Amino acid sequence: MRLTLLASILLLALPTARAAEPASARYGLELEGFDYPYPVQRHRFQSQGQPLQMAYLDVRPQRPNGETVVLLHGKNFCAATWEATIAALREAGYRVIAPDQVGFCKSSKPERYQFSLHQLAANTHGLLRSLGIERAHVVGHSMGGMLATRYALMYPQATAQLLLVNPIGLEDWQAEGVPWISIDDNYARELKTDYASIRRYQQNSYYDGQWKPEYDRWARMLAGLYAGPGRERVAWTSALTSDMVFSQPVLYEFPRLRVPTTLLIGQRDRTVVRGDTAPAEVRARLGQYPQLGKRTAAAIPDARLVEFADLGHSPQVEAPERFNAALLEALATR
């Protein structure tokens, strides 16, 4: 009788224990169901023989200073991740354009598309031209730093200033010994992505083993895409864009930059694309951002380096007030 009573108590308690962990949201193929902090607009255009749309935020200040800042997201981020930065820039008088690149977040995810940093830069330039913006300050984070660099190389006259926030691509992973993976194999890996794997990766690579509640919103945003009805297309597109990032390094062209450039580098970042596939001795020497930041600043003509000693891959998420102050100072310096 006692065993039966104990079993009954445990069964009654089980739903309560499970309810303590909130169910993961399931978002649509274009992140339907996840709200952005500002109204989402759509840039519709033709590319590679098909109609596409780029979602973007166009946030205008109450007291304009006549300048525009473009914010380019990373691979595991979206335009919404810039929420605190957008608010600070708007308050300072800047018009802010924050697009979701094709293949990401609320934008189209074409099944057949030749993803390249050149193509994404051209798409972004087309968006800005459609808005009548001829020149802007371009800020890129993570993969967005690679894209921002390519944009400045392709459109120097349209780039007032280049600001790179913990950009990836500061080293050539393949040349350093990280093995190549086929898109099909990477697709199989991507299909296994869930909240737990996203958090584990970001905690170890982005946040130096730490995790705070404010990081959860962005991890669950990404997990919701993989959990939703378009998960196969999301995983396939992610496999394609991973190959783009891995195989199109921009570091060899840093000396060709001819626009004012500032690097904002969290020193505790250890991000390495596909680092889990590399031999231990290779992985150990990669992703050393204290050295990579200095090396990159030396390679770019007249670059300025801002270091955050206690921050990691996403300083705008970890310490938004401190990051925004540094960003505004950099914008005003050049």
VMD Tcl script that draws the C-alpha trace (Angstrom):
set ca {
  {0.00 0.00 0.00}
  {2.83 2.36 0.91}
  {4.53 1.67 -2.43}
  {1.28 2.30 -4.29}
  {0.70 5.55 -2.40}
  {4.29 6.69 -3.11}
  {3.91 5.89 -6.80}
  {0.67 7.87 -6.94}
  {2.32 10.87 -5.31}
  {5.21 10.74 -7.81}
  {2.81 10.53 -10.75}
  {0.87 13.52 -9.49}
  {4.09 15.48 -9.02}
  {5.52 14.64 -12.45}
  {3.39 17.06 -14.53}
  {4.26 19.86 -12.11}
  {7.97 19.15 -12.47}
  {7.70 19.13 -16.25}
  {5.69 22.36 -16.23}
  {8.64 24.13 -14.58}
  {10.51 23.96 -17.90}
  {8.64 26.12 -20.46}
  {7.90 24.48 -23.78}
  {10.09 25.74 -26.60}
  {8.29 27.98 -29.08}
  {7.93 26.85 -32.68}
  {8.33 29.67 -35.16}
  {7.50 29.75 -38.86}
  {9.95 29.53 -41.73}
  {10.28 33.31 -41.74}
  {10.27 33.55 -37.94}
  {6.51 34.07 -37.78}
  {5.47 34.19 -34.15}
  {8.56 35.98 -32.86}
  {7.96 39.70 -32.40}
  {10.61 42.28 -33.27}
  {11.00 45.46 -31.19}
  {10.14 47.70 -34.16}
  {7.83 47.32 -37.20}
  {9.19 44.94 -39.83}
  {9.25 46.13 -43.44}
  {9.94 44.14 -46.62}
  {12.27 44.83 -49.53}
  {11.10 42.77 -52.49}
  {13.49 42.15 -55.38}
  {14.64 39.63 -57.97}
  {17.86 37.70 -57.41}
  {19.25 34.66 -59.21}
  {16.06 34.26 -61.23}
  {13.59 34.26 -58.35}
  {11.52 36.71 -56.31}
  {12.86 37.25 -52.80}
  {12.20 39.51 -49.85}
  {14.48 40.98 -47.22}
  {12.89 41.87 -43.91}
  {14.36 44.97 -42.29}
  {13.88 47.53 -39.56}
  {13.96 51.22 -40.46}
  {14.04 53.17 -37.22}
  {14.07 56.94 -37.46}
  {15.12 59.32 -34.66}
  {13.03 62.12 -33.22}
  {15.96 64.54 -33.60}
  {17.84 63.46 -36.75}
  {21.53 64.18 -37.13}
  {21.39 63.42 -40.87}
  {23.38 60.17 -40.68}
  {22.44 56.52 -41.10}
  {23.84 53.42 -39.41}
  {23.37 49.97 -40.96}
  {23.51 47.02 -38.53}
  {24.44 43.63 -40.00}
  {23.64 40.57 -37.87}
  {25.69 37.44 -37.31}
  {24.89 33.93 -38.48}
  {23.20 32.91 -35.21}
  {21.53 36.29 -34.72}
  {18.83 38.47 -36.29}
  {18.06 42.16 -36.73}
  {16.13 42.04 -33.45}
  {19.30 41.14 -31.54}
  {20.41 44.75 -32.06}
  {17.45 45.98 -30.00}
  {19.44 47.88 -27.33}
  {21.89 49.28 -29.89}
  {19.07 50.53 -32.11}
  {17.55 52.39 -29.16}
  {20.87 54.05 -28.29}
  {21.58 55.06 -31.89}
  {18.07 56.42 -32.33}
  {18.41 58.48 -29.18}
  {21.70 59.89 -30.52}
  {19.97 61.05 -33.73}
  {20.92 58.28 -36.17}
  {18.53 56.65 -38.59}
  {19.04 52.88 -38.22}
  {18.58 50.20 -40.87}
  {18.81 46.63 -39.58}
  {18.14 43.98 -42.26}
  {17.70 40.24 -42.00}
  {19.85 38.81 -44.76}
  {18.34 36.44 -47.32}
  {18.51 32.97 -45.77}
  {18.04 34.23 -42.22}
  {15.35 35.07 -39.69}
  {12.33 36.84 -41.25}
  {13.72 36.92 -44.81}
  {13.31 34.48 -47.70}
  {15.07 31.13 -47.44}
  {15.41 29.98 -51.05}
  {16.11 26.29 -51.56}
  {18.41 26.99 -54.50}
  {20.67 30.00 -54.03}
  {24.37 30.61 -54.50}
  {25.16 32.19 -51.17}
  {28.19 34.46 -51.16}
  {29.29 37.46 -49.17}
  {29.36 39.35 -52.47}
  {25.71 38.50 -53.14}
  {24.56 39.45 -49.64}
  {26.49 42.73 -49.90}
  {24.82 43.45 -53.25}
  {21.41 42.65 -51.73}
  {22.12 45.05 -48.85}
  {23.29 47.77 -51.23}
  {20.10 47.33 -53.24}
  {18.01 47.72 -50.09}
  {19.79 50.95 -49.13}
  {19.45 52.38 -52.63}
  {15.72 51.59 -52.60}
  {15.50 53.70 -49.43}
  {17.44 56.56 -50.98}
  {20.44 56.06 -48.68}
  {23.64 56.84 -50.57}
  {26.12 56.64 -47.70}
  {26.01 55.00 -44.27}
  {28.07 53.85 -41.33}
  {28.21 50.04 -41.57}
  {28.36 47.96 -38.38}
  {28.82 44.20 -38.62}
  {28.81 41.58 -35.87}
  {30.18 38.03 -36.19}
  {29.33 36.83 -39.73}
  {27.98 40.34 -40.25}
  {31.56 41.55 -39.77}
  {32.66 39.46 -42.74}
  {29.73 40.84 -44.73}
  {30.42 44.43 -43.66}
  {34.05 44.04 -44.75}
  {32.96 42.75 -48.15}
  {30.44 45.60 -48.43}
  {33.13 48.21 -47.70}
  {35.44 46.62 -50.28}
  {32.72 46.59 -52.93}
  {31.14 49.97 -52.12}
  {33.76 52.20 -50.48}
  {32.06 55.39 -51.64}
  {28.83 54.27 -49.94}
  {30.60 53.43 -46.67}
  {31.16 56.37 -44.34}
  {32.75 54.16 -41.72}
  {33.26 50.44 -41.03}
  {32.78 49.12 -37.50}
  {33.44 45.44 -36.83}
  {32.10 43.83 -33.65}
  {33.85 40.53 -32.90}
  {33.83 39.59 -36.57}
  {34.53 36.02 -37.55}
  {36.81 35.33 -40.50}
  {39.86 36.89 -38.81}
  {41.64 33.60 -39.53}
  {41.38 31.07 -42.36}
  {40.04 28.00 -40.57}
  {40.54 25.63 -43.48}
  {44.13 26.73 -44.00}
  {44.70 26.31 -40.26}
  {43.58 22.69 -40.31}
  {39.81 22.67 -39.68}
  {38.46 19.96 -42.02}
  {36.01 20.70 -44.81}
  {32.53 19.21 -44.47}
  {30.16 18.62 -47.38}
  {26.89 20.52 -47.43}
  {25.00 17.24 -47.17}
  {26.92 16.21 -44.05}
  {26.52 19.66 -42.56}
  {22.79 19.53 -43.28}
  {22.59 16.33 -41.23}
  {24.39 18.12 -38.41}
  {22.09 21.12 -38.64}
  {18.98 18.92 -38.36}
  {20.13 17.99 -34.84}
  {20.12 21.61 -33.68}
  {17.90 22.37 -30.71}
  {17.82 24.73 -27.74}
  {20.24 22.61 -25.70}
  {22.86 22.46 -28.46}
  {22.50 26.19 -29.21}
  {22.91 27.13 -25.57}
  {25.88 24.78 -25.11}
  {27.68 26.21 -28.15}
  {27.00 29.85 -27.28}
  {27.86 29.40 -23.62}
  {31.22 27.81 -24.43}
  {32.22 29.93 -27.43}
  {30.45 33.25 -26.94}
  {30.19 33.78 -23.19}
  {33.30 32.12 -21.73}
  {31.29 29.40 -20.01}
  {28.83 31.82 -18.41}
  {25.08 32.10 -19.00}
  {22.67 34.86 -18.02}
  {18.87 34.95 -18.37}
  {19.07 37.78 -20.93}
  {20.91 35.47 -23.36}
  {18.01 33.02 -23.36}
  {15.70 35.12 -25.50}
  {18.06 34.97 -28.47}
  {18.92 31.30 -28.05}
  {15.21 30.41 -27.96}
  {14.57 32.62 -30.98}
  {17.01 30.53 -32.99}
  {15.81 27.25 -31.49}
  {12.21 28.13 -32.42}
  {13.19 28.31 -36.10}
  {14.71 24.82 -35.95}
  {11.70 23.48 -34.05}
  {9.11 24.95 -36.40}
  {7.38 23.55 -39.50}
  {10.14 24.83 -41.79}
  {12.95 23.11 -39.92}
  {14.27 21.21 -42.97}
  {14.54 24.40 -45.03}
  {16.08 26.26 -42.07}
  {18.68 23.51 -41.62}
  {19.42 23.37 -45.36}
  {19.87 27.14 -45.63}
  {22.08 27.11 -42.56}
  {24.24 24.42 -44.14}
  {24.61 26.56 -47.28}
  {25.49 29.72 -45.36}
  {27.94 27.81 -43.14}
  {29.77 26.75 -46.28}
  {29.84 30.40 -47.41}
  {31.38 31.52 -44.13}
  {33.90 28.68 -44.06}
  {35.07 28.96 -47.66}
  {35.08 32.75 -48.24}
  {37.62 34.33 -45.87}
  {38.05 38.10 -46.07}
  {41.18 38.46 -43.94}
  {43.51 38.45 -46.93}
  {41.85 41.63 -48.18}
  {41.99 43.69 -44.98}
  {44.93 45.74 -46.31}
  {42.74 46.83 -49.24}
  {40.20 48.59 -47.04}
  {40.11 52.33 -47.69}
  {37.41 53.45 -45.26}
  {37.80 54.50 -41.60}
  {37.62 51.28 -39.58}
  {37.09 50.51 -35.90}
  {37.30 47.04 -34.34}
  {35.30 46.44 -31.15}
  {36.55 43.17 -29.69}
  {35.41 41.22 -26.64}
  {38.58 39.53 -25.44}
  {36.93 36.41 -24.03}
  {35.51 35.33 -27.39}
  {36.65 31.89 -28.57}
  {34.45 31.42 -31.65}
  {35.75 29.03 -34.30}
  {33.50 27.92 -37.15}
  {33.29 24.10 -37.11}
  {35.89 24.06 -34.36}
  {34.34 20.87 -32.92}
  {35.52 18.97 -36.02}
  {39.15 20.07 -35.71}
  {41.92 18.09 -33.98}
  {42.45 19.22 -30.40}
  {45.82 20.82 -31.12}
  {44.31 22.84 -33.99}
  {41.28 23.94 -31.98}
  {43.49 25.08 -29.10}
  {45.32 27.67 -31.18}
  {42.28 29.10 -32.95}
  {39.71 31.67 -31.82}
  {42.19 33.65 -29.74}
  {40.54 37.04 -30.09}
  {43.05 39.05 -28.02}
  {45.67 38.20 -30.63}
  {43.31 38.22 -33.61}
  {42.03 41.71 -32.83}
  {45.52 43.19 -32.65}
  {46.64 41.36 -35.80}
  {43.60 42.55 -37.73}
  {43.95 46.15 -36.55}
  {47.56 46.09 -37.76}
  {46.48 44.75 -41.17}
  {43.81 47.39 -41.82}
  {45.19 50.84 -42.71}
  {44.75 53.28 -39.79}
  {42.33 50.99 -37.95}
  {41.31 51.75 -34.39}
  {41.00 48.92 -31.83}
  {38.60 48.98 -28.86}
  {38.98 46.05 -26.46}
  {36.50 44.79 -23.85}
  {38.63 42.75 -21.45}
  {35.76 40.98 -19.68}
  {33.35 40.43 -22.59}
  {32.99 37.75 -25.24}
  {31.54 37.33 -28.71}
  {28.48 39.55 -28.28}
  {29.37 42.64 -26.26}
  {26.17 44.34 -27.42}
  {24.21 41.58 -25.65}
  {26.45 41.09 -22.60}
  {26.95 44.74 -21.65}
  {24.72 46.88 -23.89}
  {25.24 50.21 -22.12}
  {29.03 49.92 -22.18}
  {29.06 48.67 -25.76}
  {26.69 51.38 -26.98}
  {28.82 54.08 -25.35}
  {31.92 52.75 -27.14}
  {30.05 52.49 -30.45}
  {28.73 56.05 -30.24}
  {32.21 57.31 -29.39}
  {33.67 55.48 -32.40}
  {30.98 56.90 -34.69}
  {31.75 60.42 -33.49}
  {35.53 60.00 -33.72}
  {35.83 59.57 -37.49}
}
mol new
graphics top color blue
foreach p $ca { graphics top sphere $p radius 0.5 }
foreach p [lrange $ca 0 end-1] q [lrange $ca 1 end] { graphics top cylinder $p $q radius 0.2 }
display resetview
